[in-house]
Amino acid sequence: MRLIIFITGLLISTISYGQTSLKEIGLKAEKHKVGFKHYTISDSTRTYRIHNEFNNQLIKRPIPISIWYPAKIENSNSEPLTVLDYVEIFKEEEEWKDLPDYFLMDWFQHLPNTPENEAHLSEKVNAFRNPTFLDGKFPVIVYASSYQASSIENFALFEYLASNGFVVISSPSRGTETRWLEGATTKDMETQSRDVEFLLKEIHSYESINSEKVALMGFSFGGLSNAITVMKNKNINAIVSLDGAERYNYAVLEKSPYFNLDRFSIPYIHFAQKEIPIQILTTDKIPEELNYKFQLYDSLKYSNIHRYRFHDLTHSYFSSFGVLFANRDKRQDKSDEKIMASYNLLCQHTLQFLNATLKNEEEAIYFIENKPIANGFPDSLISKQTKNAIKKDFTYKDFNDLAYKQDYKDLIPLYKSTIVEYPNLELQEGMLNIFGLRLSFNPEKREQGYNVLLLALHLYPKSANLYDSLAEAYFYNKDYSNAILNYKKSLELNPKNQNAIDRLKQLKE
């Protein structure tokens, strides 16, 4: 918890004020116009209390949702949103809906009231409010916010990704019972993970989202929540960590009942902050291992991992709001120009990784596999380490996943090609027998069942029981000629098979 407080807190005694702008960050809309929607729905499976109402009344857990997407701008007079439009969402998420706008900069501590910050509010962004989705199916990124942060904390990155053909969906980080988290506990992590899973469900309500191309992305505490979410869900294709707390608070991750490193086997990219100067570690009593310990990176075996360090970014500047609004720590922060340039590069690297993993673009794969210097970035700006996955044991469940993808057709060729790559694969006769019968007794899946039993007979050609089961499958589906043929084959192998004797007698009558 001490580390979370350090990396998310303001160092009040050593602050200065940043002078940045969206224009200078330079993240322009690329291929597509960007739409933005914000709405709130309720999770009826959980209860929640509005802290500021100071009572014991429980409501269904509200989930504010922000979503960015490739859009059609049909009205040529449409005006893009401003930063103020985003900031006003804080009022709902912080449960101060009726707060006057002129209080915004005084009320929320992450928006220090300075002339520089006030000037940001009128800046135009790249998103338009509520236009229709562009035609097509787009990969989606589900975002987990940092500790008690807003759904829109990384809006410039989200707009950039949406303009490049992705949908981004996000919700705020909030506690289990009220708005407030307990202090970066395992309970807090599990609560945010459930919110992420709620968003994974919500994406299915959009026809324009390709729900088979899903990545998780999170900043700080959101990275911790995403790591445990990956261990619980197999329908995620990649994960992006923006200086995620899975490296700062690994012990919190380990305490989860869902913690299972073997289930973390998808591509993973981690962007880390610059090394913190020794004098700050000493003064603030921060363990020196914070600079070099990456326990999740070291522990994962089955995931291809890329780990970058951005030498001009401290933790706060892995979000749009950090770059624009956060106070600067004079003891270690780089210049505003370097911070903005590095945030731009962070966004570019995030896009390339998502293009590689969700769109399988060759140029992006080449970019991510390269060292930064080969992509034109000096080691003084970005450094990188890569860890390749070791081959995981391939089980009958993995083979069944492959069979499922091809609708259980051509199973024998599939097995022959798979056993070359995974010579230790074992498909047990009993499992194939039970599964084949189960499918065969479903009228809509009977052909799949036949195919499974035929694969079983390819592997176990002298099994009287398998021929009997295939005959039963044909008999159940009133294919009597094939049933008779396979009952007879079963009897050739086992003349005492009473079921086959009785069935053949029944069919003859």
Secondary structure, 3 states (H helix, E strand, C coil): CHHHHHHHCCCHHHEECCCCCHHHHCCCCCCCEEEEEEEEEEEEEEEECCHHHCCCCCEEEEEEEEEEEEEECCCCCCCCCEHHHHHCHHHHHCCCCCCCHHHHHHHCCCCCCCHHHHHHCCCECCEEECCEECCCCEEEEEEECCCCCCCCCCHHHHHHHHHCCCEEEEECCCCCCCCCCCCCCHHHHHHHHHHHHHHHHHHHHCCCEEEEEEEEEEECHHHHHHHHHHHHCCCCCEEEEECCCCCCCHHHHHCCCCCCHHHCCCCEEEEECCCCCHHHHHHCCCCHHHHCCCHHHHHCCCCCEEEEEECCCCHHHHCHHHHHHCCEECCCCCCHHHHHHHHHHHHHHHHHHHHHHHCCCHHHHHHHHCCHHHHCCCCCCEEEEEECCCCCCCCHHHHHHHHHHCCCCCHHHHHHHHHHHCCCCCCCHHHHHHHHHHHHCCCCCHHHHHHHHHHHHHHCCCCHHHHHHHHHHHHHCCCHHHHHHHHHHHHHHCCCCHHHHHHHHHHHC
